Amino acid sequence: MSSLRSLYLRWCCQVQDFGLQHLFGMRSLRLLSLAGCPLLTTTGLSGLIQLQELEELELTNCPGATAELFNACCCFHTTLRLPSTIRLLRLSNPSHLQTTPAEPPATTTSVWTHHL
């Protein structure tokens, strides 16, 4: 599985932070979808920094995708970080995220795609 490039774990309601640790050795992973995984936390998701080739990350309907995690992806002065290679980040319920003027305003749209 070291050559796996895409992994979709959408709506796997039993995936927990501990389970994410098994992904960290997948050095060629480019796309990861954790949409709808309700047990993942910001702490567990921040471990994704180890996936240095990750380009797309989908966290729609994932409660662990907090403003803290998003800021970690976009701001380099934080202690939590996501891989700098991420070019596409999909989140749901963007209204709970703090936005800056460069970001789109929170709308009634349930899914927000951000090209980094």
Secondary structure, DSSP 8 states (H G I E B T S, - for coil): -TT--EEE-TT-TT--HHHHGGGTT-TT--EEE-TT-TT--HHHHHGGGG-TT--EEEETT-TT--HHHHHHHH-TTSSS---TT--EEEEE-GGGS---TTS----S-SEEEEE-
